[in-house]
Amino acid sequence: MSPVPKFLNLYSMYMAKEKKRLDNSPDNTTSLSGNAHLKDLSELMQILNEEYNQKKLDGYGMFLYGVILKKLDLTQLAITVFLECVHLCPTLWSAWLELAPLIQDIDQLRGLSLPKHWIKPFFIGHALIEIFVNESGISLFEEIQLAGFSKCLYTTSQIAIAYHNKRDVDKAIEIFQQILAADPYRLENLDMYSNLLFVREQKTEMAHLAHKAVEINKYRPETCCVIGNYYSIRGEHQKAILYFQRALKLNPKYLSAWTLMGHEFMELKNTNAAIQSYRQAVEVNRRDFRAWYGLGQAYEIIKMPFYGLYYYKTATQLRPYDSRMLVALGETYEKLGKNSNALKCYQKACNVGDIEGFAMLKLGNLYEKINDRENAVKAYKNYVLDERSSSEKQSLINAYLYLAKYYRDTKNFEEATYFAHKIIELDETNNEAKTILREISDARVKQSEDINEVSMDESIMELEPEVSVAADVIEDLEMSLALE
């Protein structure tokens, strides 16, 4: 009955029940949290509850009690128990890691009563990055490094994760490479590094990383995710799914595997399986914006825009300064006919920094749709000035065409000619651009003729007084001749 064997006994009971539940589930698709666990864990819950009420649990017992409360979605009670746990045993890092996902925002983090211990800044930095307050997280970990933890690879990896969250891909890759150079056998966060290589489409580096991970330990979830990403970039989506499923067999709460598997099912057009995977990812961590965004996309595909709107809204709340979320939300509002809401989303996406370069185009399209020509012209001009627009040839042509027509209609032939020639540079066979140029040419000829007529009339008007004087002189001469 002493604390160590008591904890080992209770934790073994918990692990045995979890293993039995997973073995009985067909393919890890049963719910990872919720009241479904209550029946399996009722005996263990009763023991821990009695011990907790009698103040007999030590820090490790509190940790196990908190894990079960969290699994049953008793969030507030779980936070209380984890806080008690870290006060009793501050160096139990697992308790801090279980507590971090339960914190929703920076105000809640500030309101926590945390122990005054050297490990506290590590937790605060970790939690800040979890809630995407990346700049503050980076600053705090840099301070920790200066305080004597410069060689601690955990702090360096957290900074890399923060840069990953900020979409600063090159900086994040650079830091991960430094980590691998310092410790070639470190597998933690290697799946995130492979995600970054995937984004940069560095197939060779991904192949080397996959081989290296297998040599170190092929039975680690991180290794399975790296291999899954490798097959994904090669377009072998079925093999990628197989490795993500292996990762989940090793760790059913492995967030990256659920989310990435959802992406693979989307590639295979298996929307129902994708929805299931994204839902599991959300159950593991409700702040995984990629899973919420994936759910929005999936429901959009199956023509359920109101569901999609809910999931996109949630993703936007988690990442309010991510233009991709705002553009997706704006598109859904547009489909539902709520143009004013869609405009706000596109405008905010432009203001926060358009990651993919589509927000300004969407804004121009919507202004064109509602016949707001002045604002449409402003949006399209900004879009065509963006270097990234060159990759979307047809969208660029459409924007140039709208601008050419607008300036043609407003008689600004210089601008209209400029934009029409831009279209022909991209597509020599574009008949609309050629028509606009012919119309401009005809209009200029007509304008020139009108100017000539006006100048002739003006010349005649200028000569009229002189003609009148000459006529008077002739009349006087005729009269004088008649008198003679």
Secondary structure, 3 states (H helix, E strand, C coil): CCHHHHHHHHHHHHHHHHHHHHHHCCCCCCCCCCHHHHHHHHHHHHHHHHHHHCCCCCHHHHHHHHHHHHHCCCHHHHHHHHHHHHHHCCCCHHHHHHHHHHCCCHHHHHCCCCCCCCCHHHHHHHHHHHCCCHHHHHHHHHHHHHHHHCCCHHHHHHHHHHHHHCCCHHHHHHHHHHHHHHCCCCCCCHHHHHHHHHHCCCHHHHHHHHHHHHHHCCCCHHHHHHHHHHHHHCCCHHHHHHHHHHHHHHCCCCHHHHHHHHHHHHHCCCHHHHHHHHHHHHHHCCCCHHHHHHHHHHHHHCCCHHHHHHHHHHHHHHCCCCHHHHHHHHHHHHHCCCHHHHHHHHHHHHHHCCCCCCHHHHHHHHHHHCCCHHHHHHHHHHHHHCHHHHHCHHHHHHHHHHHHHHHHHCCCHHHHHHHHHHHHHHCCCCHHHHHHHHHHHHHHHHHHHHHHHHHHHHHHHHHHHHHHHHHHHHHHHHHHHHHC
